């Protein structure tokens, strides 16, 4: 796939295990997101973290993992609409229907299955 795509990603339960207001444990998101960026795609953090330290912690997670953000809760190119819905080509969120999930056998938590997300993007030629 030759054209750059915009991918909106949630944070808690999606990039890390849910542990709000703290940053949860790693679930394998960073390597996949980095591959997407390396292939010219742009990442928007789309989170309910609405300010303060929890919000800054989420942004710092991306910085620490060297994943540049194209936007945070907004698409900087979305000047053609005043809608609050952030425009993207793909949305990855643990609360979205159809997003592949894993249930932890130990604590019962549910989070995004990044191996299957990666397989999907490979299958359509994005990475």
C-alpha positions in Angstrom: 0.0 0.0 0.0 1.7 3.1 -1.1 -0.3 5.9 0.4 0.1 7.2 3.9 -2.7 6.3 6.3 -3.8 7.9 9.5 -4.3 5.5 12.5 -6.1 6.7 15.6 -5.3 4.7 18.7 -6.7 4.7 22.2 -4.3 4.4 25.1 -5.6 2.4 28.1 -6.3 -1.2 27.2 -5.0 -0.5 23.7 -1.4 0.6 23.9 -0.9 -0.6 27.5 -2.9 -2.7 29.9 -5.6 -0.7 31.6 -4.3 0.8 34.9 -5.7 4.4 34.8 -4.5 6.8 36.1 -1.2 5.0 35.9 0.4 3.8 32.7 -0.3 0.0 32.5 2.1 -2.8 31.5 3.4 -3.3 28.0 1.2 -5.4 25.6 3.3 -5.1 22.5 1.9 -2.0 20.9 5.1 0.0 20.5 6.9 -2.2 18.0 3.8 -2.4 15.7 3.2 1.4 16.0 6.9 2.1 15.2 6.7 -0.1 12.1 3.6 1.7 10.9 5.4 5.1 11.4 8.5 3.8 9.7 6.3 2.9 6.7 5.0 6.4 6.4 1.8 6.2 8.4 0.7 8.7 11.0 -0.5 8.0 14.5 -3.2 10.0 16.4 -3.6 9.4 20.1 -7.3 9.3 20.7 -7.7 9.1 24.5 -10.2 9.8 27.3 -7.3 11.0 29.4 -8.3 14.6 29.4 -5.5 16.5 31.0 -3.2 16.6 33.9 -0.5 14.1 34.7 -2.4 11.0 33.4 -2.6 12.8 30.0 1.0 13.8 30.1 2.0 10.2 31.0 0.3 8.8 27.9 2.1 11.3 25.7 5.4 10.5 27.4 4.8 6.8 26.7 4.8 7.6 23.0 7.9 9.8 23.3 9.8 7.2 25.4 9.0 4.6 22.7 10.1 7.0 19.9 6.7 7.0 18.3 5.9 10.4 16.9 2.4 11.6 17.2 0.6 13.2 14.2 -2.1 14.5 16.6 -3.6 14.1 20.1 -7.4 14.0 20.2 -7.5 15.8 16.9 -6.4 15.5 13.3 -4.3 18.6 12.4 -5.5 18.3 8.8 -9.2 18.1 9.6 -9.9 21.7 8.7 -12.8 20.7 6.4 -15.1 19.8 9.3 -15.9 21.1 12.8 -17.0 17.7 13.9 -15.7 16.4 17.3 -15.1 13.0 15.6 -11.4 12.7 14.7 -10.9 11.6 11.1 -8.6 8.6 10.6 -8.5 5.7 8.2 -8.2 3.1 11.0 -9.3 3.2 14.7 -7.7 0.8 17.2 -9.5 0.7 20.5 -10.1 -2.0 23.0 -13.7 -0.9 23.2 -14.3 -1.1 19.4 -16.3 -4.0 17.9 -14.1 -6.3 15.9 -10.7 -5.3 17.4 -8.9 -8.5 18.3 -8.5 -8.8 22.1 -6.7 -11.0 24.6 -8.0 -11.9 28.0 -5.2 -12.3 30.6 -5.5 -15.7 32.3 -4.1 -14.3 35.6 -5.9 -11.1 36.2 -8.8 -11.3 33.7 -7.9 -8.0 32.1 -8.8 -7.6 28.4 -6.5 -5.7 26.0 -5.7 -5.4 22.3 -4.0 -8.3 20.6 -1.1 -6.5 18.8 0.1 -9.6 17.1 -3.2 -9.9 15.2 -3.2 -6.1 14.6 0.3 -6.4 13.1 -0.8 -9.4 11.0 -3.8 -7.4 9.6 -1.6 -4.4 8.6 0.9 -6.8 7.0 -1.9 -8.5 5.1 -3.0 -5.2 3.5 0.6 -4.2 2.7 0.9 -1.3 5.2 3.9 -2.9 7.0 
